[in-house]
Amino acid sequence: MHYLDVANSPIIFILCAVVILVVAVQAILFIRKGLKRGRELGMSETTLKKAITNSVMLSIVPSLPIIVMMLALSVPLGKYFPWLRLSIVGSAVYEGTAANVAAQSQGLADISDPGMTPNVFVVVMFVMTIGIIWGIVFNILFMNQLDKFSQKAKQSGSTFVPVFSAALFTAMLITLSMPYVANTRNLESIVAFVTAGLTTILCNYLAKRFNKPLINDFSLPIALIVGMASVIVYAQIV
């Protein structure tokens, strides 16, 4: 049996749909509780509707990279599991990285390797799902203490927290990108990385040049699409 027969099977669809339905119900309940609490505080219906509208609009831009990654992952991982993973806790960067790490741990080059089997696919699903829970566990156990430390640092005027946060973010980007950028045998990854990076720089420049912050907000999905398109063009030329 080919692993995509499993990935695109009705049972996988049902399992994924049930989880997504639970999350959707939770979201609806939170909205109802939020509206109820807002009315208890004396907020007008106009203010509540404006808050909902603004929240929806602000959620569209961050969702675009997720949609792009879902479509990209649906080719090697089937239609339903990427839909599940990117509809709940997760991110565009994490899901692709976790999937490739899981595939590589089983001796494959990445998730697009033709040697993918149903057993490896199950490993990929487990790694992508279990790997993301530690952020939630950390928040439950330590976020309160971390927030208190952050507030004290801000009150004391210390620059440690912003510098440390920037260093962590930079280290994460380097860790995620180096396996692809330094792999000279996979020139497609290098082409995508360079093209996407230049596109991001161009978007930032255009946003400042024409005073259009919206361009900067859309820089990530634009860079993802341009990076993938550049690989297609490169593959056709080479």
Secondary structure by P-SEA (a helix, b strand, c coil): ccaaaaaacaaaaaaaaaaaaaaaaaaaaaaaaaaaaaaaacccaaaaaaaaaaaaaaacccaaaaaaaaaaacccccccaaaaaaaccccaaaaaaaaaaaaaaacccccccccccaaaaaaaaaaaaaaaaaaaaaaaccaaaaaaaaaaaaaaccaaaaaaaaaaaaaaaaaaccccccccccaaaaaaaaaaaaaaaaaaaaaaaacccccccaaaaaaaaaaaaaaaaaaaac
